[in-house]
Amino acid sequence: MGRDCQAAVICSGFGGFYSGSTPMHSAMANMTVLSKRYCAVHKGFMIVPQVCGFFVDLANAVIIQSFLNWFA
């Protein structure tokens, strides 16, 4: 992701997604705080919700289906 402010905001979004009880809320809160404090990053607010919301759901569907087929 690089070593700039944009990379820090995106990393904080992914960190909030993987550590929160309500993942997207903590991811957006982390990114908002860093964006307001240090720099305005618009790309992070486009990437993180799409990756966390869409791609992870597709991966979960495939993984759950494969485990069900494996154990059944």
Summary of the structure (lengths in Angstrom):
residues: 72
radius of gyration: 14.8
end to end distance: 40.3
largest distance: 51.4
contacts: 202
relative contact order: 0.15
helix: 82%
strand: 0%
